[in-house]
Amino acid sequence: MRRNSRWTRVPKPLPRGLLRSVSLTIAGVWLGATQALAAGGGKPESTLVNVADTRQLSPGVGRWIANVYNENLWLYGLTVVIVMVGMGVTLGLLADRVVRMLGINLGRIAHHE
Amino acid sequence: MDFFTIYLPIAGIHFNVLILLLIGFTVGVCGGFFGIGGAWIVTPALNIFGFPMPYAIGTDLAHIGGKSIVSTMRHGKFGNVDVRLGVAMILGTTVGMELGANLVLLLERAGLAETVIRKAYIVFLALIGSYVMYDYLSHRRAQRRAMVEGAAPPSDATFAHRLQRIRIPPMIHFAASGITCSAWLPLLVGLFTGIVASVLGVGGGFIRMPALIYLVGCPTAVAVGTDLFEVMITGAYGAFTYGVKGRVELLAAMWMLLAAAVGAQLGTVAVKYVRGYSIRLLFAITIFVAAGSVLLKQLEFQLASSITILAAGIGISAVIIARLVKGVMDERAGRHHSASGRAQGG
């Protein structure tokens, strides 16, 4: 009889305060998570959208760079390398000429410690 | 000043072109002279003027790639780039960087990454600076003693020479450096500097340059040129990887590179007029300032730290340019003197 009563016991209803706090917590977590996702803090970086604002740009190099950036990031990465290498080589050769014009000897140097 | 302000669409900010030119020129001179990328000057400098940190790092790496090409080309013509040695070092550095990254992950898991790394950075900078300064001072003392007492000139038997004598095959001759050693030496030195650079989160130029001098045994000018060869390759890779992640402000990098190319050329040519040990002295001073700047950062004086490093960069560039001007004037005077001597003799 005693054993039976244990199985048939009706569970006590949860206190109202506890229910409210649990539901508030769930709502808070959900809201927080959606806010965090919207702010870009919750998901891996790869899902973020990189967009350059072209509205303030008039046609020119800046606009072209922004368009490449908006269209394809792989192409943008490649563009960065090509532009930097191209500029490096061109400016290097140009600077060489200028220094030579200044009369500085640019031949091989002896290593003095 | 509005005339010089441009809109940078990728970082989404307005920025003064003159600041970009100043930063580019400063790091160009220091980079060409010391054989370093100079990220520790550029990144905080861009950041204090309002560049968001991820874009500051990416933009810095992109312009370092271009700037190092200018310096490496010039150093190559001076005979200061040992390509063989550079390639051997790159192999070791790449493996070392990977090991270092795993070590950082371990430290992160132990919750020690932030504090340990910054403290290690300060200690490491202070150690490198102290050793280079000690080496410079003892060389000067030995030179002075040799002059006064007529004693033997300072000996060339260094720790690097002892390492070169370890004969583990294959032995390789590095022509530009004028050294013959086991291929394992540059590989292991590259591995070591790669681990340290990766753990400290830096490009590693300021570690590799002294390592090439004191561990491999390169002449100072060849250490500078060979290090720049490595910086050029890592910079190009960094530009690509940060570009693909969308964190390079290409327009800013182009402006910086315009000034950096001029600065790099001046810094590189200055190496011709400055003796190896004087380069080491200036390098030691720069490293001490960098250590002070990181210490300020550790003490949470962020602005003071960034201003210190930028001001030091400008100051050191001025010293380098002054040495260059003096060297060029001396060279011209010497040429003029010998021409007039020939005319009198004839």
Contacts between the chains, C-beta under 8 A, distances in Angstrom:
chain1	res1	chain2	res2	distance
A	45	B	245	7.3
A	50	B	10	7.9
A	50	B	246	3.6
A	52	B	9	4.1
A	52	B	10	4.9
A	52	B	12	7.5
A	53	B	9	5.8
A	53	B	12	6.0
A	54	B	9	6.2
A	56	B	7	5.2
A	56	B	9	7.5
A	57	B	7	6.6
A	57	B	9	5.9
A	61	B	251	6.9
A	61	B	254	7.7
A	62	B	6	7.4
A	62	B	7	7.0
A	62	B	8	8.0
A	62	B	9	6.0
A	62	B	251	5.4
A	63	B	9	7.9
A	65	B	9	7.1
A	65	B	10	7.3
A	65	B	250	4.9
A	65	B	251	5.8
A	66	B	9	4.0
A	66	B	10	6.8
A	69	B	9	7.5
A	69	B	10	5.7
A	69	B	246	6.7
A	69	B	250	7.9
A	73	B	243	7.5
A	73	B	244	5.4
A	73	B	245	7.4
A	73	B	246	5.3
A	74	B	244	5.8
A	76	B	243	5.5
A	76	B	244	7.2
A	76	B	246	7.0
A	76	B	248	7.8
A	76	B	250	7.8
A	77	B	239	7.8
A	77	B	240	4.8
A	77	B	241	7.2
A	77	B	242	7.9
A	77	B	243	3.3
A	77	B	244	3.6
A	77	B	245	8.0
A	77	B	248	7.9
A	78	B	240	7.2
A	78	B	243	7.5
A	79	B	243	7.3
A	79	B	250	7.1
A	80	B	62	5.3
A	80	B	239	5.0
A	80	B	240	6.7
A	80	B	242	7.9
A	80	B	243	3.7
A	80	B	248	5.0
A	80	B	250	5.5
A	80	B	253	7.4
A	81	B	65	7.1
A	81	B	236	5.8
A	81	B	239	5.3
A	81	B	240	4.9
A	81	B	243	7.0
A	83	B	250	6.4
A	83	B	254	6.7
A	84	B	62	5.4
A	84	B	63	7.0
A	84	B	65	4.9
A	84	B	66	3.8
A	84	B	69	8.0
A	84	B	236	7.2
A	84	B	239	5.6
A	84	B	253	6.6
A	84	B	257	6.7
A	85	B	65	7.1
A	85	B	66	6.8
A	85	B	69	6.4
A	85	B	236	6.7
A	87	B	66	5.3
A	87	B	254	6.6
A	87	B	257	5.3
A	87	B	258	7.8
A	87	B	261	7.5
A	88	B	65	7.1
A	88	B	66	3.7
A	88	B	67	6.8
A	88	B	68	7.5
A	88	B	69	3.2
A	88	B	70	5.5
A	88	B	257	7.0
A	88	B	261	7.1
A	89	B	69	6.0
A	89	B	73	7.5
A	91	B	66	7.7
A	91	B	70	5.8
A	91	B	257	7.0
A	91	B	258	7.2
A	91	B	261	3.5
A	91	B	262	7.9
A	92	B	69	6.0
A	92	B	70	4.0
A	92	B	73	4.4
A	92	B	74	6.9
A	92	B	261	6.7
A	92	B	265	7.5
A	93	B	73	7.7
A	94	B	261	7.8
A	95	B	70	6.4
A	95	B	74	7.9
A	95	B	261	5.7
A	95	B	262	6.2
A	95	B	264	7.8
A	95	B	265	3.9
A	96	B	73	7.5
A	96	B	74	7.0
A	96	B	77	7.9
A	96	B	265	7.4
A	98	B	265	7.8
A	99	B	265	6.0
A	99	B	269	6.1
A	102	B	328	7.5
A	103	B	328	7.9
A	103	B	332	6.9
A	104	B	269	6.1
A	104	B	328	5.9
A	104	B	331	7.5
A	105	B	331	7.1
A	106	B	74	7.7
A	106	B	77	6.2
A	106	B	78	7.6
A	106	B	269	7.5
A	107	B	77	8.0
A	108	B	77	7.5
A	108	B	78	6.1
A	108	B	79	4.2
A	109	B	78	4.9
A	109	B	79	6.7
A	109	B	80	7.5
A	109	B	221	6.9
A	109	B	271	7.9
A	109	B	272	5.1
A	111	B	219	4.0
A	111	B	220	7.5
A	111	B	221	5.3
A	111	B	222	6.7
A	111	B	276	7.0
A	112	B	275	5.0
A	112	B	276	6.2
A	113	B	219	6.4
A	113	B	220	6.3
A	113	B	275	6.7
A	113	B	276	3.9
A	113	B	277	6.0
